[in-house]
Amino acid sequence: MALDETVAPAPVALAAARAVGLEKTYGKGDSAVHALAGITVEFGRGEFTAVMGPSGSGKSTLMHCMAGLDTPSAGATFVGDQEVSRLDEAGLTRLRRDRIGFVFQSFNLVPTLTARENILLPVDLAGAKVDEDWFDFLVGQLGIGDRLSHRPTEMSGGQQQRVACARALIRRPDLVFADEPTGNLDSNAAGEMLGFLRHSARELGQSIVMVTHDPRGAAYAGRVVFLADGTIVGDMSDPTAESVLEQMKQLGT
Amino acid sequence: MWKVTVKGILTHKLRLALTGLAIVLGVTFISGTLVLTDTLHNTFTSLFGNVYQHVDFQVRSKAAFTSNSAGGGAVRTPVPESVAGTVRAVPGVAYAEGSVSGYAQFVAPDGKAISTGGAPTLGVSFDPNPELSSLRVVAGHAPGSTHEIAMDEGTATKYHFHVGERVAVLLTGRPQTFTLSGIVRFGSAENLAGATLAVFDLPTAQSVLGKVGQYDAIDVLATPGADKAAVERAIARALPPGTEVVTGQTVAQEQSNSINQGLSFFSTALLVFAFISLFVGGFTIFNTFSITVGQRTRELALLRIVGASRRQVFRSVLLEAAVLGVVASIVGLGLGVLAAIGLEALLKGFGITLPAGPLVFLPRTVVVALVVGIGVTVVSAISPARRAVAIPPVAALSDQHEEQGESSRRRIAVGGVIAAVGVAALVVGLSEQAIALVGIGAVAIFLGIGMLAPVVARPMASVLGRPLALFGISGRLGRENSMRSPRRTAQTSAALMVGLALVSTIAVFGASLSKSATSSVDEAISADYIITASASGTGGFSQSVAPAAAVKGAAAVSTVYGGEFEFDDVVSNLTAVSTEHLADTVILRVEQGSGAPALAAGDLLIDTTTAATKHLSVGSSVAVTFAKTGSSTMKVGGIFKPNALIGSYLVSDAYFLSHFDDPLPVAVLVRSAPGATGVGAALDRGLRSYPNLQVQTRAQFEQSQQAQVNQLLGLVYALLALAVVIALIGIVNTLMLSVFERTHEIGLLRAVGMRRRQVRAMIRSEAVILALFGAIIGVVIGTGLGVAFADSLQQQGITDLVIPVASLVVFLVLSGLLGLGAASWPARRAARLDVLAAISAE
């Protein structure tokens, strides 16, 4: 299967997702906490972006707002040309199902379903037809072909995360959000995982936003956005572990 | 530890409220029944006390034996009028007057006979002495001539009778019309526990009630200031043999006892259903506590780590159950009082007007309600509490605490033994007719099967869920969820299993009973038309019906009588059929001896069952006692195959009439002449003046027999419905807990794009599988129990065994739908989970 058949070249002009003046405030008055204090950012198409920052910097909130899991207090978020904050509940569900893929730190899979069923979950939920070629391709790329009939409890953490990756990509979403995807993995498995994400972006043109606090993980990305106290404090292209670490130190975290 | 428990209870208010609801309903049922029956008991006791408060003595014949029927008192024969003269001559007697009572039924202005729905339709004599009469005239005047009649206020109000109107009355002889002279009350009540009262002056009463020259009893007043004990002794000395004198208090006591006996039958029946509800509630409690202990594994393990002893953990779980039991029982007690008021209103709706009286709330009611309510709750929580104790402290540190396989093997062994013991108890109980043993057996079977059910839960859920899985991912996930924890699935459906098992038992039993009733009519009666009283509780109808039924085209008319006698010292039912037309109207299969000739000779016929159990054969001599004629012996003249119409003992009509006072026919059988047409219409015309009768063809009679069985079944189903409702509450509860437990998972599904509708469909699928699982096991057990019951009552007339497949399928479908209904709340809750909160929940 030729890649150029399945992945349309992305129009460079349009970002995969962007946030405009995004604010998120929890609580009111004196006790109000500004998790996001006016963020404007674009995530390019086919780009693998890492969002870094210390705990409480707002990186998870940013991701949640962009994915339509949380509603911003002010500002707007877009996935492609779709303004996320304008969608109603059903629209948000469709957005998540059809245009966004998720990989979480843990508890990524439905325990009662096999690996194959977990991967095809978004397809089944949409009642769509399975693209078997794409499925086989993903499974092959991730090396989980021999695990398809296993349930999550019968797989290692790394295998589970790879199944979660396949699930995130199965609908060819506009954007994949990965929230600390390697947080629970040993360094070998983490390396394979990050390698696959980088490969997806570079070779398959998959847009990926990954939230992480691990500089070595961030080094796999093509770009790193640094967050602190709800604002963007840095933006770096072609990072290395050292340069990321350096930047973190400068930010005083 | 107390603080932890209380905090836990407060955090899970909703969950506990749902769990407690099961107990609340059961306790409401129990306390409502107790309050109602206590109230009725008290009311009747004081009513009869008032009525007889001025009667010093009553003279009557000695009791021959005590009636078998519910609430039936002693069976007595009347005394001759002359006894009254004897009593009046006794020094110290100021006044003595006889009274009679018997069958008299009013006809409503629309021409229909007034029936009571169970209570008797009485005709009584009026005693003009206000001190002696139990009746008070509240309008008009007492009946004073052969044309006058008085009526109880209840009937007069209900049917809008007014003083001065003409009233038709059905009697033992021909129906007659009287002028309504007055309205009476029985003591302070509108009527006597729903019975209608037709009141005549004494001579008229004697004549229309078939007691000319006789009194049923003689009420006596002593001279003021006389030594009552001495007067009583003097009366006793003067009385002829076979008669006795008792005090008015004794009579009041006997009468209220007799009514209360009927009430206790009623309350026992209700209490049985109340305990069934609580038993089902117990399953629900057990299940909820099992799940919550599982969910709190980490918390409980943490408590152990910080130093809680096993005993403290155990007590903490039981304490939670106890608090729940106390609160639920108190609420149930309060609702029970309201239920009693409601039930009283319901009885009134059935035409049973009860004398006014205060609601009686005995301390016993409180004790029973609390003990049972708290007891069931705590006992149900013991096993989950023991499981909580078994949690090792290290479980707090690990992610998952797996259930050990070994304990499940032990459970299977224990469950198997309990179920086997239950089956054995049931079999022995059924063959020995020991109801308590049958009940214990059934309970043990339910407990045993409940323990075994997890074994089949997984495969069954898998099969049941297969059709649902075809509908898409939601159904598939629902199916997977129901297979996830076989134990939970089995425990959740256990309550429904019990409910459905009981419903199916009744269905099988009822269908068999219904079919037996039909086929027994075919095997017992060869007559073409059957004339019976259209309402129950009338005891019979006039003897003048049979002559009236001899219409043109009727080839044979025979009268069937029924009454009680003592056979071999046991009170039994005796039937008589006109010997002349026996062969034309009744199918009597004589196995030994002879039929009609033996009857004509005054011999007794018995059925084969009685002959076998009492070791009797043709020619045997047996001891019998009749109320009217006393003890004697009879010869067994023939032995016949069991016959549903006749029962076990048969004599000729002539014999019956000479051995019973005031015999009332219970049925008249008519065989039409070959080729005769229009016999049914002729019968309808001929019996127009008897609106209390119905003329039915054999097919119609069969149908009405079935309708009676079905009516009873309907009542039982209604009472069992509460148990099913409690079982459904259990399903709601489990689903809520499951939704709570799977918050994270549901959040994940929502995050990857599951729509709310799909979430709801998933929860509903699981509920349907749970409900069907319980229902199927229940229906299977219930069918088995029903077959066992029906089979054991073969000798009692359940000759046909019918498994009502259609009804059982309807039960299954209904269970599935109810499961769907039970899921609606948990499903909505699951669909409404906030996605972000759910995926970040730990």
Boltz contact constraints between the chains, C-beta under 6 A:
constraints:
  - contact:
      token1: [A, 64]
      token2: [B, 836]
      max_distance: 6.0
  - contact:
      token1: [A, 69]
      token2: [B, 835]
      max_distance: 6.0
  - contact:
      token1: [A, 69]
      token2: [B, 836]
      max_distance: 6.0
  - contact:
      token1: [A, 70]
      token2: [B, 836]
      max_distance: 6.0
  - contact:
      token1: [A, 93]
      token2: [B, 753]
      max_distance: 6.0
  - contact:
      token1: [A, 93]
      token2: [B, 755]
      max_distance: 6.0
  - contact:
      token1: [A, 96]
      token2: [B, 753]
      max_distance: 6.0
  - contact:
      token1: [A, 97]
      token2: [B, 753]
      max_distance: 6.0
  - contact:
      token1: [A, 102]
      token2: [B, 751]
      max_distance: 6.0
  - contact:
      token1: [A, 107]
      token2: [B, 744]
      max_distance: 6.0
  - contact:
      token1: [A, 112]
      token2: [B, 480]
      max_distance: 6.0
  - contact:
      token1: [A, 112]
      token2: [B, 484]
      max_distance: 6.0
  - contact:
      token1: [A, 121]
      token2: [B, 752]
      max_distance: 6.0
  - contact:
      token1: [A, 122]
      token2: [B, 752]
      max_distance: 6.0
  - contact:
      token1: [A, 122]
      token2: [B, 753]
      max_distance: 6.0
  - contact:
      token1: [A, 124]
      token2: [B, 473]
      max_distance: 6.0
  - contact:
      token1: [A, 125]
      token2: [B, 473]
      max_distance: 6.0
  - contact:
      token1: [A, 125]
      token2: [B, 753]
      max_distance: 6.0
  - contact:
      token1: [A, 125]
      token2: [B, 754]
      max_distance: 6.0
